[in-house]
Structures are given as C-alpha cells and as structure tokens.
C-alpha cells in the first residue's frame, strides 16, 4: 500500500530573531548618522566663526588704511566698501553664522577724538548680539586684533574706561 503523500510542514513566518536584528541594524545606522551630522555641524560652526574673525581682521586692516589716508576713522563700515580700496566688495559685512537667517552685520563705533591717542585695546567693532549660537562674539580692537569673547568677557571689556562710548552706542543699538 502506497504511503500517503503529505505536504511538507508549512513555515509559519520568519524566525524570531529577524525583527530584533533589523531593529538593531536600523538603530546602529541611525546612531552613526547622528554622530556624523553632529561632528559636521560643529566643524561648520567653527569654520563660520573663523571666517567671521577673518572678516573682522580685514575690516580692521581697511580701517587702518582709511585712517592713514584721512587721519580719521570712517563714520560707518559701508564707507570701506566703496571703491574696493579699503575693503574688497567680496568681503561681506555680515557674519557668516547668520547668513541662513537673513544675516546680521557687525556693530561699529569709532572713538571720538584722535584714534592715535586712544587706548589700543579700545573696541571698534564686534558681532551683533546673537550672531553666534554659542553666545560668543568676535571683537575688533583699535590695534587691529580680533578676539573671540564669551558674553561675560565681553561685558567686562565694555566696562573698561576706554570703551564707555562704544558700550553706550552698543546698548542704544542692541538694547540692554
């Protein structure tokens, strides 16, 4: 008598280990992308802050050249961009950290009187408040140096006697 032909047992789906392995792979890949994007974001921020400091250095160089020609500092930074002599038009007067949000420029206030008699540590220009996400500001001093400062360092610099005019003008422009 012939044996009855039976079908092989039906598979009841995937093995139990497949879904946890897929979830684990997705989590690992997601974590890898998160880490890479975080590192790239930090590198981008540092590059923008460096470009901002370089732009302020170029502004400082343009201010010094203007002062040599006119024995005074210009009334505003836009004066430097006219004619490509003091500041090339390729140097924007906008902090690169703010280009995505419409761009905010730099605050500039020349000291009254003879710039040569002023303290070389006097502040000439700085980032506007909130330009950098970490709260730092790049600050241009009368001697041409650019210094990154956190808000506490910046406020301590503003109370120096050589910076009272600058501080008053900045508060009027930015608010308290």
Buried (B, 14 or more C-beta within 10 A) or exposed (E): EEEEEEEEEEEEEEEEEEEEEEEEEEEEEEEEEEEEEEEEEEEEBEEBBEBBBBBBBBBBBBBBBBBEEEEEBBEEBEBBBEEEEBBEEEBBBBBBBBEEEEBBBBBBBBBEEEBEEBBEBBBBBBBBBBBBEEEBBBBBBBEBEBBBBEEEBBEEBBEBEBBEBBBEBBEEEEEE
